Amino acid sequence: MTGLRIVFMGTPEFACPTLLSLIQRGENIVSVVTQPDRPKGRGQKEEEPPVKVLAQRHGIPVFQPVKVRTPDSVERIREMAPDLIVVVAFGQILPQSLLDIPHRGCINVHSSLLPRYRGAAPLNWVIINGESETGVTTMLMDAGLDTGDILLVKRTPIDPDEDARALHDRMALLGADALVETLELLTAGQLYPIKQDDSQTCYAPLMKKDTGEIDWSRSPVEIKNLVRGTTPWPGAHTRLNGLLLKLFRVSTAQESGEPGAVLAAGKEGIQVACGGGSIIIQELQLEGKKRLSAREFLAGYALPPGLRLGKDIL
């Protein structure tokens, strides 16, 4: 326990293990700041952010500003008199006026090996880009986008078959460990901030629905990485007879053919040609249907060799 007055800022599931670690350590969390409740799903029902649910379960006051940079929001946080602000996947850029409030600074848990993969979706892009290693970085925040001084780095390998959901869950726990270790170093006076090398950075933009669109001219490994990196959202997708077809699990193969053409379909999966080889689809979902294994899918849908998959193929 640090004895510091802490304001925690975070929103999604990824932030919950870090908040829970602070709670379990007995830290003095004076408030949780999170995004507003928002409509979600087909019914557009208002849904509370996971961090809010966790905070309320433990009796921690919650503040949900629409925009944290407004003078009223900044003043509300100033009145909380935090010694330290901890930020994990909050979802809004903090203004300098807010960063200046806590005398021990604002510490962010970022899910990449900074300065690599600054931005909103590093978990996805490290997989899409075929990286073999990632990690979490704690940093002392400044007004830039993930540009603050590095405090602590924890590394982890990426399994060749690991998708973004599985990596997310592992990294959330790793982030919690990194924050706890950072706080221990802070209270011991053993934190030594390191400037980021901007020449080594790359950007991880926000995921969009069309990020998952499959280009069948790409290599088998590139398509497999796209499937892994976009699962569960937005999902790697193509078209089958004009209907949206999402792919959730694939493997690579050597056989080649016309990109997008079905080479074979059987108990081992659905083999589709791409650039320089092919992929074997093992799990998929057709528009309006359930997510199925390839075997289950083929029991009700014939895919003859030569059938083409793709956006403009009908």
C-alpha distance (Angstrom), angle and dihedral (degrees) to the residues before:
residue distance angle dihedral
M1 . . .
T2 3.81 . .
G3 3.81 99.9 .
L4 3.81 88.9 -132.9
R5 3.80 124.9 136.2
I6 3.81 101.7 -117.7
V7 3.80 130.6 -165.1
F8 3.81 110.5 -162.7
M9 3.81 118.4 -152.5
G10 3.81 118.3 -168.5
T11 3.79 142.1 114.9
P12 3.85 122.1 -170.7
E13 3.80 134.9 56.0
F14 3.80 90.1 -88.0
A15 3.81 90.4 69.5
C16 3.82 96.1 49.2
P17 3.84 99.7 82.1
T18 3.81 90.3 53.5
L19 3.80 92.9 49.1
L20 3.80 90.4 46.3
S21 3.81 90.6 51.3
L22 3.81 90.2 54.2
I23 3.80 90.7 48.6
Q24 3.81 92.5 49.0
R25 3.81 90.8 49.7
G26 3.79 89.3 56.1
E27 3.80 94.5 -117.2
N28 3.78 117.6 170.6
I29 3.81 99.9 -109.9
V30 3.80 103.0 -177.9
S31 3.81 94.6 -177.0
V32 3.78 145.0 -9.6
V33 3.80 117.1 -134.7
T34 3.79 114.8 -159.4
Q35 3.79 141.9 155.1
P36 3.83 120.8 -78.9
D37 3.80 121.5 -91.5
R38 3.80 108.2 -87.4
P39 3.82 136.7 -166.4
K40 3.80 113.5 -99.4
G41 3.79 139.0 179.2
R42 3.78 131.1 13.1
G43 3.79 93.2 -50.3
Q44 3.83 91.5 48.9
K45 3.80 89.6 -136.3
E46 3.81 115.9 173.8
E47 3.79 108.8 -100.7
E48 3.79 127.3 -165.6
P49 3.81 118.0 -130.7
P50 3.83 112.2 -104.4
V51 3.82 91.1 -119.6
K52 3.81 90.5 56.1
V53 3.80 91.5 51.1
L54 3.82 91.2 50.7
A55 3.81 93.2 46.3
Q56 3.80 93.8 50.2
R57 3.79 90.9 47.9
H58 3.81 87.0 60.9
G59 3.79 96.8 41.0
I60 3.81 96.5 -109.0
P61 3.84 116.5 150.6
V62 3.81 113.3 -111.4
F63 3.82 128.7 -148.6
Q64 3.84 118.3 -168.4
P65 3.81 110.9 -173.8
V66 3.79 118.4 -177.2
K67 3.81 87.3 -142.5
V68 3.79 118.7 15.4
R69 3.81 93.0 -162.6
T70 3.81 96.4 66.3
P71 3.83 115.1 109.5
D72 3.82 90.9 -116.6
S73 3.82 92.2 53.5
V74 3.80 93.3 46.3
E75 3.81 90.9 49.0
R76 3.82 90.9 49.0
I77 3.82 89.8 55.5
R78 3.81 91.4 43.8
E79 3.80 88.7 57.0
M80 3.81 88.9 57.3
A81 3.83 86.4 66.7
P82 3.82 96.4 -146.0
D83 3.79 120.9 -170.5
L84 3.79 88.8 -159.9
I85 3.80 137.1 14.5
V86 3.82 118.3 -151.1
V87 3.82 115.7 -160.1
V88 3.81 124.8 -166.5
A89 3.82 119.3 168.2
F90 3.80 93.2 -34.7
G91 3.79 94.6 160.4
Q92 3.81 101.9 -134.7
I93 3.81 131.9 79.6
L94 3.81 110.9 -111.9
P95 3.82 118.0 -130.2
Q96 3.78 121.1 -127.5
S97 3.81 89.5 -112.3
L98 3.81 88.7 64.2
L99 3.81 95.3 41.0
D100 3.82 88.6 55.8
I101 3.83 94.3 57.9
P102 3.85 104.4 81.1
H103 3.80 114.6 62.5
R104 3.84 90.5 -147.2
G105 3.80 90.7 51.5
C106 3.82 134.8 -126.7
I107 3.80 116.9 -63.6
N108 3.80 119.0 -159.4
V109 3.81 127.8 -161.8
H110 3.81 106.3 -146.4
S111 3.80 122.8 -172.3
S112 3.79 100.2 -132.6
L113 3.79 141.2 61.1
L114 3.78 97.0 -93.6
P115 2.95 135.5 -111.9
R116 3.82 81.9 35.1
Y117 3.81 118.0 79.6
R118 3.75 103.2 11.0
G119 3.79 111.7 179.6
A120 3.78 143.7 56.0
A121 3.81 105.2 -47.5
P122 3.82 112.7 33.9
L123 3.82 93.2 142.1
N124 3.79 90.5 61.4
W125 3.77 99.6 40.4
V126 3.80 97.3 50.1
I127 3.81 87.1 60.3
I128 3.81 96.3 41.0
N129 3.81 89.6 50.5
G130 3.80 92.5 49.8
E131 3.80 99.1 -114.9
S132 3.82 116.1 169.4
E133 3.82 95.8 -156.3
T134 3.78 137.9 36.8
G135 3.79 137.3 154.2
V136 3.77 146.3 165.1
T137 3.78 129.7 -78.0
T138 3.78 128.4 -160.5
M139 3.78 112.1 -151.8
L140 3.77 140.5 177.7
M141 3.78 103.0 -112.6
D142 3.78 126.0 -123.0
A143 3.81 130.4 174.2
G144 3.82 93.6 -85.4
L145 3.81 128.0 89.8
D146 3.83 104.3 -86.5
T147 3.81 90.6 -35.6
G148 3.82 100.9 124.7
D149 3.79 126.1 119.2
I150 3.80 115.4 -74.2
L151 3.81 116.0 -114.4
L152 3.83 105.6 173.4
V153 3.81 137.0 -2.5
K154 3.80 128.8 -158.3
R155 3.81 118.3 -172.8
T156 3.81 131.6 -155.8
P157 3.83 133.7 176.8
I158 3.80 120.2 -117.2
D159 3.80 114.9 -129.6
P160 3.84 112.1 -129.4
D161 3.83 90.0 -123.5
E162 3.82 97.6 40.1
D163 3.80 115.8 118.4
A164 3.80 128.8 -152.7
R165 3.82 93.3 -96.7
A166 3.80 93.5 55.5
L167 3.80 92.8 43.2
H168 3.81 90.2 48.2
D169 3.80 91.4 56.4
R170 3.81 93.4 48.7
M171 3.80 93.5 45.2
A172 3.80 92.7 49.6
L173 3.81 89.1 59.9
L174 3.80 91.8 42.9
G175 3.80 89.3 51.6
A176 3.80 91.0 53.7
D177 3.81 90.3 51.9
A178 3.81 91.0 48.2
L179 3.81 92.8 51.8
V180 3.81 93.5 48.5
E181 3.82 90.9 49.9
T182 3.81 90.0 46.9
L183 3.81 91.3 53.2
E184 3.79 91.2 49.5
L185 3.79 90.9 52.3
L186 3.81 90.0 45.8
T187 3.81 94.0 54.9
A188 3.82 90.4 44.1
G189 3.80 90.8 52.9
Q190 3.80 90.8 -120.3
L191 3.80 102.0 119.2
Y192 3.79 113.1 117.5
P193 3.83 111.3 -175.0
I194 3.81 116.7 -143.2
K195 3.79 123.7 -154.3
Q196 3.79 115.4 -120.0
D197 3.80 119.4 -115.2
D198 3.81 101.5 -126.0
S199 3.81 91.2 -164.3
Q200 3.82 89.3 68.9
T201 3.79 97.6 53.1
C202 3.78 130.8 111.4
Y203 3.80 129.4 179.8
A204 3.82 129.5 -112.0
P205 3.81 105.1 -161.9
L206 3.78 125.7 -158.3
M207 3.78 113.7 -79.3
K208 3.81 115.7 -108.7
K209 3.79 131.1 -170.8
D210 3.80 92.5 -104.5
T211 3.82 91.8 52.0
G212 3.80 87.5 83.9
E213 3.81 97.2 52.6
I214 3.80 108.9 125.7
D215 3.80 119.8 -128.6
W216 3.80 102.7 -158.1
S217 3.79 91.7 -157.2
R218 3.81 89.0 69.9
S219 3.81 120.8 97.2
P220 3.83 122.9 -91.2
V221 3.82 92.1 -108.4
E222 3.81 92.4 49.2
I223 3.82 91.6 51.3
K224 3.79 91.8 46.1
N225 3.82 89.8 51.1
L226 3.80 90.3 49.6
V227 3.81 90.6 52.3
R228 3.83 91.2 48.6
G229 3.79 94.4 44.2
T230 3.80 95.9 49.4
T231 3.82 97.4 45.2
P232 2.99 120.1 140.5
W233 3.84 94.6 7.4
P234 2.97 137.0 58.0
G235 3.80 86.4 -6.1
A236 3.80 127.3 -143.5
H237 3.77 106.7 -90.6
T238 3.77 146.1 179.9
R239 3.82 135.6 164.4
L240 3.79 130.2 -90.5
N241 3.80 113.9 -169.1
G242 3.81 88.3 -24.8
L243 3.82 94.8 -50.5
L244 3.80 124.3 114.7
L245 3.80 111.4 -103.7
K246 3.81 119.9 -167.9
L247 3.80 122.5 -159.6
F248 3.81 120.2 -152.0
R249 3.80 105.8 169.2
V250 3.80 129.6 22.7
S251 3.79 140.7 157.8
T252 3.80 130.4 -154.0
A253 3.81 129.7 -109.9
Q254 3.80 138.6 -178.3
E255 3.83 102.1 -128.0
S256 3.80 112.6 105.0
G257 3.77 139.5 -163.2
E258 3.79 142.0 136.7
P259 3.84 106.2 -20.5
G260 3.81 109.4 -101.0
A261 3.80 94.8 17.1
V262 3.81 120.5 129.7
L263 3.82 107.9 -119.7
A264 3.80 98.1 -179.3
A265 3.79 140.4 -13.9
G266 3.79 122.9 -159.9
K267 3.78 146.2 109.7
E268 3.82 92.3 -47.3
G269 3.80 91.8 56.5
I270 3.80 141.3 -94.6
Q271 3.79 112.8 -51.6
V272 3.80 115.2 -152.2
A273 3.80 125.7 -177.4
C274 3.79 120.6 -123.0
G275 3.79 136.8 161.2
G276 3.81 109.9 -39.2
G277 3.79 96.3 -11.5
S278 3.79 140.2 -7.0
I279 3.77 145.0 -91.1
I280 3.78 129.1 -129.8
I281 3.80 112.6 -138.2
Q282 3.79 111.5 -142.5
E283 3.80 102.6 168.5
L284 3.81 127.9 25.3
Q285 3.79 146.8 150.3
L286 3.79 128.5 -142.0
E287 3.79 119.2 -148.8
G288 3.81 110.3 -81.6
K289 3.81 92.8 10.5
K290 3.81 137.5 94.7
R291 3.78 125.4 -90.5
L292 3.83 105.7 -95.3
S293 3.77 143.3 176.4
A294 3.80 113.6 -105.5
R295 3.81 89.7 -108.4
E296 3.82 91.7 54.3
F297 3.79 91.7 44.9
L298 3.80 93.9 51.4
A299 3.81 90.9 51.6
G300 3.78 87.8 72.2
Y301 3.80 105.2 22.4
A302 3.80 127.0 52.2
L303 3.81 118.5 -143.2
P304 3.82 108.4 -173.0
P305 3.81 118.8 -161.0
G306 3.80 111.0 -90.9
L307 3.80 95.2 34.3
R308 3.80 108.2 135.0
L309 3.78 126.9 -134.8
G310 3.78 120.8 -155.4
K311 3.76 147.1 102.6
D312 3.80 97.0 -86.5
I313 3.81 98.1 34.6
L314 3.81 115.7 105.4
